[in-house]
């Protein structure tokens, strides 16, 4: 019987050390995250099943988020197995703001895009939601809160950047454990951390898509050929103040450009 790395067990050990770096008040607000438990498996609580899926996956996709707004201890890894609205991408806070549905669409787009083939937002949102939900509940992926202490409904980039700077060593260890090869940075502080800290000094190539109408999207994907890692600067995955299509295309458009021009082996 093959034995696979127990990623979440390693993360649990790291989180205990991480929590102790805070004062007692903030320890009670510490949020655990990492490799999501998938409900579509023989035993939703079976960590070894998820470890095997992640280790065998050619595309190990990690989303770097801001923080949990719930104000107390939370384990994001259990969202899909404990909350029906999270599994179904409907209702609740995550449904109203588009938070998880938008991440699910990005996950789908990143998984299916290949050389000379990608789907735009209109087709995905109108015709592929059943496929998206199926993939959402069966495909391993990682959600990471870069500010581990839960906060309020809104958090500024300045607050996120401060937390990342304080916890850079721990955050680097968390990413080293999971070894993603596609990193979606849902904000500027996250992208800055990955490119100027985690992968600092490594050679990279910039990619965009000339067909995408928003010029700010050009060059928002950095591909590191030696490490075989794609880093994408994304919008935060909520609908507040943004057209839904922009959240999806901001990620999938340059990724399509990468696959067409560089076609890395993932």
C-alpha atoms as one frame of an Amber mdcrd trajectory, in Angstrom:
protein
   0.000   0.000   0.000   1.393   3.370  -1.042   1.995   5.933   1.648   1.425
   9.598   0.944   2.574  12.707   2.738   0.140  13.728   5.483   0.010  17.381
   4.547  -2.682  18.505   6.985  -1.022  16.673   9.874   2.174  18.594   9.161
   0.133  21.796   9.007  -1.474  21.041  12.383   1.972  20.786  13.954   2.968
  24.074  12.320  -0.243  25.784  13.464   0.391  24.886  17.116   3.761  26.653
  16.908   2.221  29.506  14.947  -0.558  30.082  17.496   1.949  30.289  20.330
   3.651  33.218  18.595   0.545  35.333  19.389  -0.743  36.624  22.699  -3.606
  34.776  24.412  -6.346  36.985  22.961  -5.245  36.465  19.372  -4.687  32.737
  19.848  -8.443  32.377  20.285  -8.942  33.977  16.871  -6.418  31.811  15.025
  -7.729  30.314  11.797  -6.548  26.940  10.481  -6.470  26.359   6.749  -4.676
  24.414   4.044  -5.692  21.396   1.996  -9.481  21.232   1.767 -11.321  18.081
   2.778 -13.414  16.904  -0.168 -16.972  15.706   0.550 -17.047  13.546  -2.591
 -14.983  10.653  -1.235 -15.693   7.400   0.657 -15.041   9.091   3.985 -15.214
  12.916   4.091 -12.968  12.960   7.178 -10.337  10.699   5.634  -7.266  12.892
   5.391  -5.196  10.208   3.669  -7.648  10.220   0.735  -7.110  13.954   0.215
  -3.345  13.576   0.633  -3.285  11.026  -2.181  -5.384  13.220  -4.488  -3.153
  16.244  -3.857   0.085  14.329  -4.325  -1.109  12.809  -7.606  -2.538  16.061
  -8.970  -0.591  17.631 -11.839  -2.039  21.024 -10.913  -1.782  21.819  -7.219
  -3.758  25.051  -6.946  -3.492  27.315  -3.909  -5.604  30.431  -3.296  -4.001
  33.008  -0.978  -6.837  34.915   0.710  -6.962  37.721   3.289  -8.475  36.626
   6.617 -11.538  34.976   8.082 -14.185  37.529   9.108 -15.854  35.183  11.590
 -14.008  36.605  14.590 -13.101  33.294  16.229 -11.386  29.964  15.716 -12.201
  28.344  12.419 -10.864  25.470  10.342 -11.390  26.356   6.704 -10.374  22.862
   5.636 -13.727  21.546   6.920 -15.990  24.041   5.157 -17.091  21.690   2.381
 -17.778  18.703   4.621 -19.585  20.639   7.371 -21.612  23.264   5.497 -24.121
  22.401   2.795 -24.136  25.944   1.408 -20.380  25.705   0.865 -20.725  22.405
  -0.980 -23.569  23.689  -3.137 -22.113  27.201  -3.635 -25.454  28.744  -2.657
 -26.820  30.718   0.273 -25.128  32.127   3.319 -22.374  34.719   3.366 -20.293
  32.860   0.787 -23.188  32.700  -1.662 -24.334  36.316  -1.321 -20.889  37.811
  -1.902 -19.892  35.371  -4.618 -16.828  34.457  -2.578 -16.783  30.662  -2.949
 -18.649  30.506  -6.307 -15.992  32.749  -7.846 -13.166  30.643  -6.399 -14.921
  27.523  -7.725 -15.122  28.996 -11.224 -11.447  29.977 -11.130 -10.531  26.483
  -9.921 -12.514  24.976 -12.799 -10.934  27.283 -15.369  -7.418  26.570 -14.107
  -8.009  22.817 -14.176  -9.458  22.573 -17.697  -7.384  25.175 -19.566  -4.732
  23.764 -21.877  -2.893  24.798 -25.020  -5.361  26.306 -27.517  -8.305  25.625
 -25.218  -9.901  27.751 -22.558 -13.456  28.780 -21.759 -14.560  32.352 -21.188
 -16.651  33.539 -18.261 -19.923  33.700 -20.191 -19.841  30.045 -21.244 -18.576
  28.815 -17.872 -21.169  30.708 -15.820 -24.099  29.803 -18.080 -23.425  26.185
 -19.062 -20.825  24.637 -16.753 -22.118  25.134 -13.210 -22.962  21.449 -12.717
 -19.421  20.499 -13.775 -17.997  23.234 -11.555 -19.861  21.950  -8.487 -18.746
  18.387  -9.190 -15.108  19.473  -9.476 -15.441  21.711  -6.395 -16.473  18.739
  -4.283 -13.972  16.223  -5.636 -10.765  18.060  -6.628  -8.062  18.816  -4.036
  -7.118  22.481  -3.640  -5.768  24.730  -0.899  -7.281  27.825   0.696  -4.835
  29.885   2.763  -5.644  32.881   4.956  -2.504  35.030   4.869  -3.716  36.852
   7.998  -4.304  33.988  10.415  -6.011  36.022  13.151  -9.696  36.369  12.299
 -10.896  39.919  11.821 -13.941  41.873  10.716 -16.064  41.782   7.528 -13.550
  44.128   5.892  -9.766  44.218   6.110  -7.384  46.644   4.407  -4.386  45.704
   2.284  -2.247  47.517   4.837  -3.457  45.207   7.620  -2.901  42.127   5.447
   0.594  43.263   4.466   1.468  43.864   8.134   0.281  40.368   9.105   2.183
  38.771   6.233   5.376  40.583   7.207   5.008  39.462  10.824   4.298  35.831
   9.862   6.469  35.517   6.747   8.525  32.644   8.176   5.456  30.614   9.176
   3.652  31.383   5.910   6.695  30.246   3.939   6.744  26.975   5.902   3.056
  26.419   5.171   3.629  26.855   1.451   6.717  24.635   1.579   4.613  21.864
   3.109   1.915  22.051   0.442   4.218  22.691  -2.548   1.660  24.347  -4.881
   2.533  24.909  -8.535  -0.298  27.348  -9.311  -0.672  30.155  -6.752  -3.608
  32.553  -7.053  -2.876  35.690  -5.019  -6.213  37.294  -4.137  -4.725  40.713
  -3.459  -1.609  42.816  -3.942   0.017  42.013  -0.535  -0.192  38.285  -1.270
   1.342  38.704  -4.733   4.098  40.889  -3.303   4.896  38.282  -0.654   5.137
  35.417  -3.136   7.198  37.282  -5.735   9.414  39.319  -3.397   9.800  36.822
  -0.553   8.779  33.241  -1.278  10.231  33.195  -4.811  12.545  36.179  -4.468
  15.482  36.172  -6.875  14.102  33.382  -9.070  13.884  33.906 -12.825  10.383
  34.476 -14.169   8.460  35.355 -17.313   5.384  37.600 -17.416   2.201  36.608
 -19.230  -1.044  38.304 -20.134  -3.603  37.994 -22.901  -3.826  40.666 -25.628
  -7.491  39.773 -26.191  -8.434  40.720 -22.640  -9.872  44.275 -22.655  -8.459
  45.334 -19.274  -4.820  46.410 -19.775  -4.160  46.070 -16.032  -4.374  42.309
 -16.572  -1.248  42.258 -18.726   1.724  40.788 -16.906  -0.269  39.738 -13.846
   0.925  36.120 -14.224   4.541  35.364 -13.441   5.806  31.945 -14.467   8.949
  30.565 -12.848  10.274  27.981 -15.361  12.930  26.350 -13.168  10.502  25.907
 -10.258   7.576  25.261 -12.664   5.318  27.547 -10.635   2.712  29.996 -11.959
   1.852  32.962  -9.724  -1.261  34.975 -10.621  -2.291  38.371  -9.240  -6.064
  38.119  -8.815  -8.860  40.328  -7.592 -10.329  39.397  -4.246 -13.003  36.784
  -5.044 -16.110  38.725  -4.029 -18.576  40.601  -6.215 -18.351  43.832  -4.238
 -17.662  46.666  -6.677 -16.516  44.346  -9.484 -18.164  42.750 -12.497 -18.204
  38.978 -11.985 -16.513  38.276 -15.314 -13.461  40.317 -14.313 -12.748  38.099
 -11.304 -12.668  34.991 -13.499 -10.902  36.469 -16.529  -8.255  38.201 -14.430
  -6.958  34.702 -13.610  -7.913  32.496 -16.551  -7.018  34.928 -19.345  -3.275
  35.161 -18.563  -3.212  31.468 -17.633  -4.480  30.722 -21.122  -1.670  32.887
 -22.467   0.843  30.895 -20.441  -0.488  27.572 -21.734  -0.511  28.787 -25.342
   2.967  30.295 -25.309   4.886  28.247 -22.766   2.668  25.168 -22.305   4.268
  23.989 -19.019   3.841  20.350 -18.094   1.091  20.769 -15.538
